Amino acid sequence: MSTINKDEILGKVKGVFKAAMGDNVEVDMNTEKPMVAEWDSLNHLNLVVELESTFGLDLSMKEIEELTSVKKIVEIISSRAA
C-alpha cells in the first residue's frame, strides 16, 4: 500500500463506516464506539471486513479488538502504511 496521510485515511474510513453500517452513519476523528448505535458486534465484523478490503490489510486479532474509535482505526492503518 502506498503511503497516505491521516486525512486521506480518515476520508476512506468515513466511507468504510457507511459501507459497513449504513449511509446515515457519520463519524469523525473523535467518534468512539459507544457514540454510534449501529456499531454493534455484527457491524464491528462488517467494519473489519471493509477496512481490510479497502486498505489491503490483514488485521490481527489484537488490532481488531483495539478498533474502538475512529482515532485508533486511523492510527492502526497509518502505522501499517508507513
N, C-alpha and C positions, 0 to 999 in steps of 0.2 A: 504494500500500500504506500502511495506517495505521502510525503509529509504534508499535513494540512494543519491550519491553526485552529485554536479553540472556538473561534466564531464560526468557522466553516463546519466544525464538528457539531456545534450547538444547532446550527441550521438543519443539518441532516438528522440530528437526534429529535428535533421537533417533528419532522416528517415521520420518523420511526414510531413515535408515540401515536400519531394519528393513524398510521397503518395498523398498529397493534391494538389500539384501544378505541378508535373511532375519531371521526372528524371534529367532534365537539371538544376534544381534549386539548387544552392549551397549557404549555409548560414553558418555563424559563429557567435560568441558571439557579434560581433559589427554590425551585419546586422539589419537595420531598414526598416520598411515598404516601404518608398519611393525608396529604393535601389533595390527592387525586382519588376520588371514589371508585373510578374504573380500574385502579391499579391493585387488583386482587391477585390471588395466586395463579389463576389461569392466565390472566393478561400479563403477568410477570413472565411467564413462559413464552407468550407471544412476543413480548418485548425482547427477550433474549434471542429468539429466532430471527427477528427483524434486525436487531443490532448486528448479529453475526453475519447475516446476509448482506446488509448494507455496507458494512465496513470490512468484510472479508476476514473476520476473526473467528477463532475457536476459543470461546471464553472458558476459563477453568471454573470448577465448582466454587472455589473461593471468590473469584471475581463475580460470578452470578449472585452469590449471597450478598456481596457488597453493593449491588445495584439498588441502592435505597434512596438515591437522589439524582437529579439531573447533573449536579455538580460532580458527583462521584462517577457517573457514567462518562462524562466528558473527560475527566481525569484519567480513567482507565483507558479509554480509546486513545487519548493523546499520548499516554505513556507507551502504548503499543505501536503508535505510528512513528515514534521517534527513531 
